[in-house]
Amino acid sequence: MVRELAVVQPRGFGYLLGDRFERTVTMAVRAPYRLDREALPSGRLGDWLELAPPRVDSERDGELTRYVIHFVYQLINVDPGFREIAVPHHELVYTDGTDSGKVLVPATRVGVTMLRPPGSESLQPAHAPAPLRFDPTRLWICALLAVAA
């Protein structure tokens, strides 16, 4: 059975399209139980998030096995009307081969924003770029090199 469950949630604000963030779960189970790695979630999670295959580190300590599970999410879509999105809960399955149980990793929310706010399509630079200087010497050198080649 589960003896310990600790969740380190990601920062709750400031994510842009393409950003990755991590949620770390530490779970300790007593022998003969073990984490069912095949039941770990991955892939697309709704319209907003993609979950990479979780990385699992394990360490045995007497009759306990401590698992550290790293869930890495990527923000793949942002709606201009949303300021926050839900990072869904996950169920972690532990088993001894015949009996199994589940532990819930709670959902959380993170703040998101678009790269450019709606209506910013017409933004212009504060000043025009400097014109290129015409240098006849460089032009002649480039022309001679082109002819020589």
GROMACS elastic network, one bead per residue, 0.5 to 0.9 nm:
[ bonds ]
;  ai    aj funct       b0    kb
    1    28     6  0.84825   500
    1    29     6  0.53803   500
    1    30     6  0.54463   500
    1    31     6  0.78551   500
    1    32     6  0.86453   500
    1    33     6  0.65203   500
    1    34     6  0.88856   500
    1    94     6  0.79247   500
    1    95     6  0.86816   500
    1   101     6  0.79152   500
    2     5     6  0.74392   500
    2    27     6  0.71074   500
    2    28     6  0.58021   500
    2    30     6  0.64791   500
    2    33     6  0.85171   500
    2    94     6  0.82639   500
    2   101     6  0.89603   500
    2   103     6  0.80456   500
    3    27     6  0.75355   500
    3    28     6  0.54139   500
    3    29     6  0.55886   500
    3    30     6  0.68747   500
    3    64     6  0.81845   500
    4    26     6  0.74347   500
    4    27     6  0.53382   500
    4    29     6  0.72421   500
    4    66     6  0.84501   500
    5    25     6  0.71332   500
    5    26     6  0.56272   500
    5    28     6  0.67159   500
    5   103     6  0.84827   500
    5   105     6  0.86420   500
    6    24     6  0.82342   500
    6    25     6  0.57182   500
    6    26     6  0.50755   500
    6    27     6  0.65787   500
    6   105     6  0.89114   500
    7    23     6  0.72466   500
    7    24     6  0.58268   500
    7    26     6  0.64238   500
    7    27     6  0.87351   500
    7   105     6  0.73012   500
    7   106     6  0.84667   500
    8    22     6  0.86370   500
    8    23     6  0.57898   500
    8    24     6  0.51202   500
    8    25     6  0.63613   500
    8    26     6  0.84941   500
    9    12     6  0.80996   500
    9    22     6  0.75549   500
    9    23     6  0.50391   500
    9    24     6  0.68410   500
    9    25     6  0.85712   500
    9   108     6  0.74197   500
   10    13     6  0.87892   500
   10    21     6  0.63747   500
   10    22     6  0.57915   500
   10    23     6  0.54608   500
   10    24     6  0.83145   500
   10   108     6  0.86161   500
   10   110     6  0.77888   500
   11    14     6  0.80806   500
   11    15     6  0.89982   500
   11    21     6  0.80705   500
   11    22     6  0.88350   500
   11   110     6  0.71782   500
   11   111     6  0.87737   500
   12    15     6  0.85298   500
   12    84     6  0.88652   500
   12   108     6  0.83753   500
   12   109     6  0.65384   500
   12   111     6  0.57843   500
   12   112     6  0.89593   500
   13    84     6  0.82063   500
   13   109     6  0.87231   500
   13   110     6  0.54088   500
   13   112     6  0.65203   500
   14   110     6  0.79804   500
   14   111     6  0.58025   500
   14   112     6  0.58635   500
   14   113     6  0.71158   500
   15    18     6  0.84120   500
   15    19     6  0.61034   500
   15    20     6  0.82115   500
   15    21     6  0.85340   500
   15    75     6  0.77748   500
   15   110     6  0.76002   500
   15   111     6  0.62652   500
   15   113     6  0.63808   500
   15   114     6  0.86734   500
   16    19     6  0.56075   500
   16    20     6  0.89809   500
   16    75     6  0.71954   500
   16    78     6  0.80178   500
   16   111     6  0.89344   500
   16   112     6  0.58378   500
   16   113     6  0.54970   500
   16   114     6  0.60110   500
   16   115     6  0.63463   500
   17    20     6  0.89536   500
   17    74     6  0.82617   500
   17    75     6  0.54445   500
   17    76     6  0.59401   500
   17    77     6  0.61977   500
   17    78     6  0.64399   500
   17   112     6  0.79680   500
   17   113     6  0.75861   500
   17   114     6  0.65798   500
   17   115     6  0.68865   500
   18    74     6  0.61159   500
   18    75     6  0.51606   500
   18    76     6  0.57058   500
   18    77     6  0.80043   500
   19    73     6  0.83318   500
   19    74     6  0.56783   500
   19    75     6  0.55847   500
   19    76     6  0.81283   500
   20    72     6  0.66518   500
   20    73     6  0.54597   500
   20    75     6  0.64212   500
   21    71     6  0.83604   500
   21    72     6  0.57104   500
   21    73     6  0.54299   500
   21    74     6  0.65672   500
   21    75     6  0.84107   500
   22    70     6  0.66700   500
   22    71     6  0.55437   500
   22    73     6  0.61969   500
   22    74     6  0.89218   500
   23    69     6  0.83168   500
   23    70     6  0.61229   500
   23    71     6  0.51790   500
   23    72     6  0.65727   500
   23    73     6  0.81227   500
   24    68     6  0.69041   500
   24    69     6  0.57202   500
   24    71     6  0.61853   500
   24    72     6  0.86180   500
   25    67     6  0.79453   500
   25    68     6  0.56974   500
   25    69     6  0.51001   500
   25    70     6  0.66003   500
   25    71     6  0.80037   500
   25   105     6  0.78486   500
   26    66     6  0.69747   500
   26    67     6  0.56233   500
   26    69     6  0.63404   500
   26    70     6  0.89030   500
   27    35     6  0.88190   500
   27    65     6  0.82545   500
   27    66     6  0.56914   500
   27    67     6  0.51703   500
   27    68     6  0.65132   500
   27    69     6  0.80747   500
   28    34     6  0.89664   500
   28    64     6  0.61805   500
   28    65     6  0.54648   500
   28    67     6  0.60667   500
   28    68     6  0.87414   500
   29    32     6  0.83771   500
   29    33     6  0.61740   500
   29    34     6  0.65100   500
   29    35     6  0.78976   500
   29    63     6  0.84055   500
   29    64     6  0.55158   500
   29    65     6  0.54821   500
   29    66     6  0.65733   500
   29    67     6  0.82224   500
   29    94     6  0.79300   500
   30    33     6  0.58487   500
   30    34     6  0.78123   500
   30    63     6  0.56767   500
   30    65     6  0.64278   500
   30    66     6  0.88993   500
   31    34     6  0.71013   500
   31    62     6  0.89308   500
   31    63     6  0.54107   500
   31    64     6  0.60412   500
   31    65     6  0.72106   500
   31    96     6  0.79714   500
   32    63     6  0.81932   500
   32    64     6  0.88964   500
   32    95     6  0.80707   500
   32    96     6  0.54581   500
   32    97     6  0.87064   500
   33    64     6  0.89542   500
   33    65     6  0.84955   500
   33    94     6  0.61835   500
   33    95     6  0.50371   500
   33    97     6  0.79378   500
   33    99     6  0.86600   500
   33   100     6  0.80915   500
   34    37     6  0.88668   500
   34    65     6  0.73535   500
   34    93     6  0.85850   500
   34    94     6  0.52986   500
   34    95     6  0.54960   500
   34    96     6  0.62851   500
   34    97     6  0.88052   500
   35    38     6  0.88148   500
   35    39     6  0.87184   500
   35    65     6  0.89852   500
   35    67     6  0.77338   500
   35    92     6  0.74401   500
   35    93     6  0.61115   500
   35    95     6  0.64837   500
   35    96     6  0.88835   500
   36    39     6  0.56553   500
   36    40     6  0.72657   500
   36    92     6  0.76112   500
   36    93     6  0.54848   500
   36    94     6  0.53191   500
   36    95     6  0.64409   500
   37    40     6  0.54408   500
   37    54     6  0.89733   500
   37    56     6  0.81901   500
   37    92     6  0.86751   500
   37    93     6  0.80528   500
   37    94     6  0.86901   500
   38    41     6  0.83936   500
   39    91     6  0.85673   500
   39    92     6  0.72798   500
   39    93     6  0.65190   500
   40    53     6  0.80278   500
   40    54     6  0.72202   500
   40    90     6  0.82339   500
   40    91     6  0.79508   500
   40    92     6  0.66651   500
   40    93     6  0.78192   500
   41    51     6  0.76427   500
   41    52     6  0.87421   500
   41    53     6  0.73215   500
   41    54     6  0.76413   500
   41    71     6  0.89729   500
   41    90     6  0.73286   500
   41    91     6  0.84746   500
   41    92     6  0.88077   500
   42    45     6  0.79777   500
   42    50     6  0.75870   500
   42    52     6  0.55976   500
   42    53     6  0.50481   500
   42    54     6  0.70103   500
   42    71     6  0.86272   500
   43    49     6  0.85545   500
   43    50     6  0.54891   500
   43    52     6  0.62133   500
   43    53     6  0.72877   500
   44    47     6  0.77877   500
   44    48     6  0.82019   500
   44    49     6  0.60685   500
   44    51     6  0.60928   500
   44    52     6  0.86792   500
   45    48     6  0.69224   500
   45    49     6  0.51877   500
   45    50     6  0.56406   500
   45    51     6  0.68315   500
   45    87     6  0.85286   500
   45    88     6  0.78868   500
   46    49     6  0.63719   500
   46    50     6  0.81162   500
   47    50     6  0.87337   500
   47    76     6  0.78198   500
   47    77     6  0.66035   500
   47    78     6  0.85098   500
   48    74     6  0.83591   500
   48    75     6  0.58301   500
   48    76     6  0.54427   500
   48    78     6  0.64782   500
   48    79     6  0.85976   500
   48    85     6  0.76391   500
   48    86     6  0.88563   500
   49    73     6  0.63111   500
   49    74     6  0.55919   500
   49    76     6  0.55608   500
   49    77     6  0.72095   500
   49    87     6  0.79242   500
   50    72     6  0.84760   500
   50    73     6  0.55838   500
   50    74     6  0.51885   500
   50    75     6  0.66672   500
   50    76     6  0.66512   500
   51    54     6  0.78223   500
   51    71     6  0.69818   500
   51    72     6  0.59061   500
   51    74     6  0.64965   500
   52    55     6  0.87136   500
   52    71     6  0.70694   500
   52    72     6  0.56760   500
   52    73     6  0.63238   500
   52    74     6  0.78990   500
   53    70     6  0.89893   500
   53    71     6  0.75123   500
   53    72     6  0.78526   500
   54    69     6  0.64863   500
   54    70     6  0.55040   500
   54    71     6  0.50095   500
   54    72     6  0.68520   500
   55    68     6  0.82061   500
   55    69     6  0.58335   500
   55    70     6  0.51818   500
   55    71     6  0.70333   500
   55    72     6  0.85867   500
   56    67     6  0.66231   500
   56    68     6  0.57160   500
   56    70     6  0.63883   500
   57    66     6  0.82579   500
   57    67     6  0.56783   500
   57    68     6  0.51256   500
   57    69     6  0.65159   500
   57    70     6  0.84341   500
   58    65     6  0.67217   500
   58    66     6  0.55579   500
   58    68     6  0.62910   500
   58    69     6  0.86268   500
   59    64     6  0.84725   500
   59    65     6  0.56834   500
   59    66     6  0.52416   500
   59    67     6  0.65910   500
   59    68     6  0.86595   500
   60    63     6  0.73846   500
   60    64     6  0.59774   500
   60    66     6  0.62558   500
   60    67     6  0.88203   500
   61    64     6  0.51802   500
   61    65     6  0.60015   500
   61    66     6  0.73852   500
   62    65     6  0.77987   500
   73    87     6  0.87811   500
   75    78     6  0.76246   500
   75   112     6  0.86856   500
   78    81     6  0.86152   500
   78    82     6  0.74544   500
   78    83     6  0.89890   500
   78    85     6  0.89302   500
   78   112     6  0.73006   500
   78   113     6  0.70117   500
   78   114     6  0.62753   500
   79    82     6  0.55299   500
   79    83     6  0.83562   500
   79   113     6  0.83093   500
   79   114     6  0.76483   500
   80    83     6  0.77792   500
   80   113     6  0.74782   500
   80   114     6  0.66310   500
   80   117     6  0.73591   500
   80   118     6  0.68872   500
   82    85     6  0.70562   500
   82   111     6  0.86236   500
   82   112     6  0.74590   500
   82   113     6  0.77993   500
   83   110     6  0.84271   500
   83   111     6  0.55974   500
   83   112     6  0.53863   500
   83   113     6  0.62561   500
   84   109     6  0.62961   500
   84   110     6  0.53826   500
   84   112     6  0.55198   500
   84   113     6  0.82613   500
   85   108     6  0.85931   500
   85   109     6  0.55523   500
   85   110     6  0.56598   500
   85   111     6  0.65674   500
   85   112     6  0.70684   500
   86    89     6  0.89805   500
   86   107     6  0.69497   500
   86   108     6  0.58804   500
   86   110     6  0.65857   500
   87   106     6  0.89571   500
   87   107     6  0.55658   500
   87   108     6  0.52026   500
   87   109     6  0.55822   500
   87   110     6  0.71693   500
   88   105     6  0.87887   500
   88   106     6  0.74386   500
   88   108     6  0.67326   500
   88   109     6  0.83876   500
   89   104     6  0.68799   500
   89   105     6  0.53973   500
   89   108     6  0.75250   500
   90   103     6  0.82818   500
   90   104     6  0.59099   500
   90   105     6  0.51138   500
   90   106     6  0.68978   500
   90   107     6  0.75445   500
   91   102     6  0.59815   500
   91   103     6  0.55034   500
   91   105     6  0.61140   500
   91   106     6  0.87304   500
   92   101     6  0.83174   500
   92   102     6  0.54513   500
   92   103     6  0.51121   500
   92   104     6  0.63758   500
   92   105     6  0.73280   500
   93   100     6  0.68729   500
   93   101     6  0.57447   500
   93   103     6  0.65312   500
   94    99     6  0.86130   500
   94   100     6  0.55440   500
   94   101     6  0.54642   500
   94   102     6  0.62763   500
   94   103     6  0.80434   500
   95    98     6  0.69676   500
   95    99     6  0.57035   500
   95   101     6  0.64379   500
   95   102     6  0.88306   500
   96    99     6  0.57048   500
   96   100     6  0.64959   500
   97   100     6  0.74519   500
  113   116     6  0.83186   500
  113   117     6  0.79435   500
  114   117     6  0.58550   500
  114   118     6  0.83090   500
  116   119     6  0.83710   500
  116   120     6  0.63861   500
  116   121     6  0.81348   500
  117   120     6  0.58949   500
  117   121     6  0.86669   500
  118   121     6  0.75094   500
  119   122     6  0.72938   500
  119   123     6  0.87023   500
  120   123     6  0.55252   500
  121   124     6  0.88362   500
  124   127     6  0.82868   500
  125   128     6  0.68477   500
  125   129     6  0.85974   500
  127   130     6  0.88495   500
  128   131     6  0.86323   500
  129   132     6  0.89953   500
  130   133     6  0.89188   500
  134   138     6  0.86322   500
  134   139     6  0.84804   500
  135   138     6  0.55905   500
  135   139     6  0.65651   500
  136   140     6  0.62651   500
  136   141     6  0.87002   500
  137   140     6  0.52015   500
  137   141     6  0.62764   500
  137   142     6  0.86936   500
  138   141     6  0.50741   500
  138   142     6  0.61225   500
  138   143     6  0.85118   500
  139   142     6  0.52325   500
  139   143     6  0.61456   500
  139   144     6  0.86680   500
  140   143     6  0.50495   500
  140   144     6  0.61015   500
  140   145     6  0.85611   500
  141   144     6  0.51647   500
  141   145     6  0.61486   500
  141   146     6  0.85734   500
  142   145     6  0.51370   500
  142   146     6  0.61277   500
  142   147     6  0.86767   500
  143   146     6  0.51035   500
  143   147     6  0.62437   500
  143   148     6  0.85971   500
  144   147     6  0.51306   500
  144   148     6  0.60219   500
  144   149     6  0.85905   500
  145   148     6  0.50403   500
  145   149     6  0.61465   500
  146   149     6  0.53259   500
